[in-house]
Amino acid sequence: MMFSKFNRPVAATLLSLTLAACGGGGDDDTTTSSTDSTLVTTIPTGTTTTSTTSSTVDPGVLYVREPNVASCDAGELNPAERDKVLARLNEIRALHGLPAVAYEPNDDVYVTAAALIIAANEQLSHTPATTANCWTNDGYTGSEKSNLHIYMSSSSTTRESSEASVDGFLIDDNVSSLGHRRWLLDPFLFSTAFGRVDGLWPDSTWGNVTGTALKVINDVQANISHMSPTYIAYPVGNYPASLFETDWYLSFSVLADVNNKANNANVDFSGATISVSSGDQALGVNSQSWNNQGYGLPNVLQWKVSGLQTGVDYAVTISNVKLPDGSTKNYSYDFRLE
């Protein structure tokens, strides 16, 4: 038996181009508001789902020095694991025409300590209590500013690959806010760091628990003033079928302002309509909603489509999107799941 659960950072405040965390947490998505000058960014808590991933890895290759969770020792992660996660994140971003992010090794201390708290407590929180097993200030900071993931297995030898957690953040199955996905696809994301800890607290009934943290809230944001894409669609173009669940949400965000991230919260989808077709056949669109919550780029339109299949070309048209300057715009793009 294996279970997988995800969390995203909760409540950080972005003033101009400076991001500073200020708390958050809980099991429900957090609703936020914004103005032209101040953007409140959030990361909600995901729900538990059965993991169907077959992406496993030999425990012996994960660490230079293995963790000892019972002693609150996070061990030392093999640098190759961080390289794999960064490569996977940038591969995903490239599918959307987004710039690659850099790795910030100075943040390793925070994400590693956050991953240790997850493994030691077998739960996710962006604001872990000081009474939590293996709690530290660094762990609290990492929890507050990262996408969080837990993987629990009844087998003591089964380990999920580090890249699988990144794929899970993108798909964001059973997380209606799509907050993990939106942070990964944030055009303004400049750097990241990854922490992982495997092990058990003494009273655990599991064979192994894996905690991971991927840092997405930073003080420095990317300069995207010369970026050409004006929207971030998911899926788009020739897209790996393994990175999309056909019964889950498609999403679309507008990059209206490449110089002021907060201004993108003024995109208005209230009058938007969505059509999806394959050739002359129109597909049913359902579960349409939108919000300006601050998960990465602070606007999103999301919907589901009935009957999506691999190997089929689809055309999407999104009409009547109101931009921050008051104008309206229509968008069209294609995708194919391969």
Phi, psi and omega in degrees: 000135180223140177231148182225137182217147185234149172224150173239154184301150185250138163051095168233152183253131179247116176247117186059241181251019181247125182252127179226129181287146179217029172106186178133179176145187177108173185269350182252156175297146182257125178272136182228165176234166181212162172237181181298329188256340184232129180243125175263120182254147186224162170215115184273180179264135179276180179249158182281133177224154175288130181277131177252007183294141174253012183275093181243164186218151177292123181305331184292341182264354186283326191232145166286321175221121186291148179291159169229088187298323180300335178256010182057037177254114184283353182069199179226114182289140175298127180305334179298331179294318178294322178298319180295318181295315179298317179297319180295316179300315182287330173298317179295314180298324179297328177300336183253009180071023182264149181292151177293150176259157179267164174260134180249097184295337179293343179268358181301324182299325182284313183289328177293316179294325177294318178297324178296317178299319179299309182296322184287335184249352178056038177201166182248137173203136174277350177226066183300138180292153179296343178276356180295147176302135176063025180294138172215162175300318179298319179295323177296314179300315179296322179295322185288333189245016187227154161289134184242147182214140174232140179228123184237133183229144175285344178270135179282350183250353182276129177229132173284143178293152179296324180294333181297327179293326178293316177301319179296321177299320181292312182294318176056039180301134179070013175244099191293336179285341185057030185296319178299313181302314185293327176291318179297326184260021178287117180299333184274357180295124184258319184213166178213173172208152185230132175235146180214138175220129174247140177154188187223142166285150188307326184266012182292146176256003179270164174279325176201145175235132177245126172249134175227151178221132178239113186286130182230350177255122186222162177283334183252134177246156182290144171275108182244027184299337180255015182286135184271323181299137179255001178206161176236109181251149178218122352280168181210146180064203175282108192243135179300125180298334180291346182255017181211136174259121188294342179260012182246186189283135159276160180212159184209126177233145181260129172265087185274334184221112182275352182257335183229100183302319184299328182295339178291346176286353180264009170288135186239116178259012188298331179254010185285145173239150183235133171230139178231130183219158172231106188064234179268001185263121176274138179258154180285129177255132181218171176058035181286134175204169179207160175199168177245028178294154190271050172270098184067232175292123194276049167202144178204141169244130183224151184196166175244156180230132179278134170085019178294142181224159174284154176074017181238138178275131179237143176245133180242134173233127177243118187247154171065047175271126181269124182268166183302332180277004178094349179281164176244153184214148174251147181231144176222141177201167181240159170208159178212126179273124185236000000 
